[in-house]
């Protein structure tokens, strides 16, 4: 018999995962924002747009205000995409979300540790690589989470089609 007053964070997470997610229209807004940012990044690279030119410090170019705004929009887009509900959310989807989040946390921790070990062994000449770390880490986690979750959902849909035929 379970104690009514015992605290189990896993049970709390399973019960409340739906209340933490954004509504489904946020996923559509996220994809639209992601597409807009990718087009803007391609235009900036292709046309070499510089709104406020940055200074050069130790072979590292300080990003312009336009690029900073695009990075924030990219974060926001991936947050909307990865943290919004599916159109039909059920218990299996919540279970897949939990499994995916666990896997991505393991991978992200392994990548972070490997990155730290490699950067500790590398000479100071490559210091500019470490300055991009805040951009890379959350973006990779959100992309990995969404890609892994969608691949699991696709496999689940394929499996359910086999049983219904």
Secondary structure by P-SEA (a helix, b strand, c coil): ccccccccaaaaaaaccccccccaaaaaaaaaaaaaaaaaaaaaaacccccbbbbbccccccccaaaaaaaaaaaaaaaaaaacccccccaaaaaaaaaaaaaaaaaaaaaaaaaaaaaaaccccaaaaaaaccccaaaaaaaaaaaaaaaaaaaaaaaaaaaac
